[in-house]
Amino acid sequence: MHQILVYVRVLTVVQHVLYVRSEIIFGKKKINLLMSIAVCSPTCSNGGTCGSPNTCTCPSTYSGTTCTIRKTRYFVSNND
């Protein structure tokens, strides 16, 4: 049975992108990864996700830069 070791180190945040280096060791094999993760400041609300730096992807019921504007539907009646 092999042991799996994972090391993660946060490198830096540059222009709302978090850079993370990780190293995975499985037996005699070693994998190095460099990942970039978008950061939104302020954070996304109401189930929104940070898809790219400072850009929230909002669920269909919200909009705005941080998903704080609730979308409403208006119905117009022609019955006068």
C-alpha positions as CSV (number, residue, x, y, z in Angstrom):
1,M,0.0,0.0,0.0
2,H,1.3,3.4,-1.0
3,Q,1.0,6.6,1.1
4,I,-0.1,9.7,-0.7
5,L,1.3,13.0,0.5
6,V,0.0,16.4,-0.5
7,Y,1.8,19.7,0.2
8,V,0.0,22.9,-0.6
9,R,1.6,26.4,-0.4
10,V,0.0,29.7,-1.1
11,L,2.4,31.8,-3.1
12,T,0.9,35.2,-3.6
13,V,-2.2,37.2,-4.6
14,V,-1.6,39.4,-7.7
15,Q,-4.4,41.5,-9.2
16,H,-7.2,39.4,-7.6
17,V,-5.7,36.0,-8.6
18,L,-4.5,33.6,-5.9
19,Y,-1.5,31.5,-6.9
20,V,-1.1,28.1,-5.2
21,R,1.6,25.5,-5.6
22,S,1.0,21.9,-4.7
23,E,3.1,18.8,-4.7
24,I,1.6,15.3,-4.7
25,I,3.8,12.4,-3.8
26,F,2.5,8.9,-4.5
27,G,5.2,6.3,-3.9
28,K,8.1,7.2,-6.0
29,K,6.1,9.5,-8.3
30,K,5.9,13.2,-7.7
31,I,3.6,15.7,-9.4
32,N,4.0,19.5,-9.1
33,L,1.0,21.8,-9.9
34,L,0.7,25.5,-10.1
35,M,-2.9,26.7,-9.8
36,S,-4.4,30.1,-10.2
37,I,-7.7,30.8,-8.4
38,A,-9.8,33.9,-9.1
39,V,-10.6,36.1,-6.2
40,C,-13.6,38.5,-5.9
41,S,-13.5,41.3,-3.5
42,P,-16.1,41.9,-2.1
43,T,-17.1,38.3,-2.3
44,C,-20.0,37.0,-4.4
45,S,-23.4,36.7,-2.6
46,N,-26.5,34.6,-3.0
47,G,-24.8,31.6,-4.5
48,G,-22.7,33.5,-7.0
49,T,-19.2,32.2,-7.8
50,C,-16.0,34.0,-8.7
51,G,-15.4,32.9,-12.2
52,S,-12.6,35.3,-13.1
53,P,-10.9,38.1,-11.1
54,N,-13.5,40.4,-9.6
55,T,-16.2,39.0,-11.8
56,C,-19.1,37.1,-10.1
57,T,-21.2,34.6,-12.0
58,C,-24.6,35.0,-10.6
59,P,-27.5,32.4,-10.4
60,S,-30.4,33.2,-12.7
61,T,-32.4,34.9,-10.0
62,Y,-29.7,37.5,-9.1
63,S,-27.6,40.1,-11.0
64,G,-25.1,42.8,-10.2
65,T,-21.3,42.9,-9.7
66,T,-21.6,40.8,-6.5
67,C,-25.0,39.1,-7.1
68,T,-26.9,41.3,-4.7
69,I,-29.7,42.5,-7.0
70,R,-32.7,40.2,-7.0
71,K,-34.3,39.8,-10.4
72,T,-38.0,40.3,-10.4
73,R,-40.6,39.5,-13.1
74,Y,-43.3,42.0,-13.9
75,F,-46.5,40.9,-15.6
76,V,-48.6,43.4,-17.6
77,S,-52.3,42.8,-17.8
78,N,-54.3,44.0,-20.7
79,N,-57.5,43.6,-18.7
80,D,-58.8,47.2,-18.1
